[in-house]
Amino acid sequence: DLSQSMPAGDYLLSPAGMDWLKSAAKLDHVLSRADNRVMHALRRCQTLGRSLKSFVFAVNLQIPGAKEHHSAVFYFATEEPDPVRTGSLLNRFVHGDDAFRNQRFKLVNRIAKGPWIVKKAVGSHSACLLGKALNCAYYKGSNYLEIDVDIGSSAIANAILHLALGCVTTVTIDMGFVVEAQAEDELPERLIGAIRVCQMEMASATVVEALHVPRGVGW
């Protein structure tokens, strides 16, 4: 019975960092950018002769603003060139179509520290199928999958996020990303990865130039 609680399995991928970016326009497909530090590090390893077959999974939360746009980009990685075994739920998600991904891509989050009003607002949406609630764009390269989540495509999500950002220096939030199990043989669910963001400074965002990049281009 999928309505019953089951302990989750181990994380599938390891955290590989976070970027807090600011630009004059919405930032799409950040893994294709020449200045992306995660992909730059992988390319550098290859030029030094190291055989590195890492796979990168990135979630780009796009936060609209009146004059400036922000992106919180979370990176997860594995040493395996193809994530998890063939036929696994994550493997099906990575190699599936957007319709499948929209039905399965879920965020789970918890305010570990913060004002009551933020805990109340976020707590009501502590688990959300992002692909159903928000516009998501999927960019697949030879060794990565990036998901761009347009927070501005939902008035409710936009309001909650800007409420949290208004007191972000006092907020600690845990976020995990998961491919939702919808059949018994897909259990237990296993988080793709999780990250804790602690009392972030809005002004610490790295300013980057907005570029137009073609969809689905890898390296």
N, C-alpha and C positions, 0 to 999 in steps of 0.2 A: 504494500500500500504506500504510494508515494506521499500521502498526506502525513505519514508517520515520520518522526524525526530519526535520522541516522547520523552517526558520527561521520564527518567528512574525512576523505583521504588526505595524504600529504600534498603539499604544493607541487604543481607540475613544473614550474619554472622558477628561477631565482631572480630576485630583484637586481636590476643592473643600473639603477639610478633614476633621477627625476630632473626634468628641466622646467623652469618657470620663465616663460617667454612673453615678450610684449612686442606688438607690431601695429602699424597703422591700418592693417587689414587682417582678416582672418587667415590663420596659418593652416594650410592644408598639406598633407603628405610630408611631414617633417623628416621622415627617414630618407627621402630622396634628395634632401638638400646637401650640398657639398659641405656646408658648415655644421652638419649634425655631428655632435661629438661622439656619440655611440658608434655610428657607422664609420666615422673617420678612424676611430680606434681599431675597428675590425680591418679596415682597408690597410692601415699601417702595419698591422701584424702580418698581413699577407705579403706586403712589399718587403718585409724583413725575412721572408722565406718560411714563416711559420704556417703550417697547415691547420687553419682554424675553420671549423665548419659550424660555428655557432648559429643558432636560430634566435632572432629577436622578435618579441611580441611587444608592441607599443600601443598605449591608449592615450589619445590626444583629446583632452577635455577642452573644447573651444568656448571661451567665455567672452561674449560680446560686450562692447562698451560704446559710449557715445562718441568718443574720439580715439580710444585705444582698444585694441583687442588683446586678450591674454590667452595663453595656452599652458595648461598644466599637463606635461607629457610624462607618463610613467613607462619605464622600460623594464622588461623581464627577458631572461635569456636562458638558453640551455646549450650545452656542448653538442647536443645531437643535431645533425643537419635536418632531420625531419622530426618534428616534435612528437614524442611518445610513439607508441606502436601503431602500425597500420590498422585501421578499423576502430581505433579508440575515438572517444567523443571529441577530444581536442583535435585529433588528426582530421576528422570529418569536418570540424568547424573551419580549420585553416584552409582545407582544400575544397570546401563546399561553396555554394552560391550565396548571394546576399540574402535571399529569402530565408534560407536555413539559418544563417547567422542572426538575422533580425529576430527570429523566433527563440533564440537560445542565449544571446549575450546578456549576461546579468551582472549588475553591480550590487554588492552587499557592503554596507557601511555602518559605522558607529561613531558617535561623538564621544571620545574618551574623556575630553575635558572641554568645557566651554559654558557659555551662558545658558540658562534654562530655556530661553526662547529658541535658541539654535537647536538644542537637544530635542525639543518638542517638534520643531519643524522637520528636522532631518529624520527623527525617529519614526514619523508617520510614513516615510518613504525609504526605510532602511534596506529594503531589497527591491530592486526594480529591473525589469527587462528593458534595458536601454534601447535595444533595437525596435521595440514597440512604442516606447514613450517618446523617443527623440529621433531626429534624423542622424543616421550613422553612415559614414562613407568608409569603405574597406579598400585598402591598398595592399596588394600582395606582390612581394618581390621574390627573388630566388631564395632568399634566406631570411625573410621577415614577413610579418603581417602587422599592418598598422590600422587601427580603428580610430577615426576622427568622429567625435561625438559633439554635435552642435547643440550646446546648452540653450542657445537662443531660440531653438525650434519649439520649446515648450515654455509657456508663460509661467507655469508653476515651478518648474525646475530652475528657470532663470531667477525668479523671485527668491526661492530658497537659497540658491547659491550666492546671490548678492547680499542676502541677509547674513550669511556666514562670513562672506568676505568683509563685511562692515566691521566685524570684530575678530578678524582672522588671527590677530596677534595673540588672542587668548584662547584659540581653538586648537585642539588636537583631535584629528580624525583618522580612523582606521578605514581603509578601503580595500576591498578584495574584488577580483573579477573572476567570473566562473561561466562555464558553458552549462546551462541548465539541463539537468537530467529530466527527461519526460517519459521514460520507460524504466521498468524495474531492472532490466539488464544493463542500464547505464549508471546505476548506483554502485558505490557511493559517489556523490559529487566530489570533485576535487578542484580546489581553487587553482586557476591558472597562475595567480600570484597575488600577493597582498603587500600593502605599504602603509606606513604611518606618516602623516604629515603633521609636524609639530609647530604650532605658533609661527606660521610663515609671515614674512615681511612682504607686503605688497610691492614696496619700492625696490625689492631685491631682484625684480624681473630683468632678464637679459634682453636688451633691445635687438631685434633682428629685422632684416628687410623682408617685406612681403614679396613672395615670388609666385608666379603661376607655374605649376608643375603638372605634367600630364598624369592622368590616373593610371595606376597599375604598372608604373615603371620601376624596375628593380636595378640592381647593379651587379 
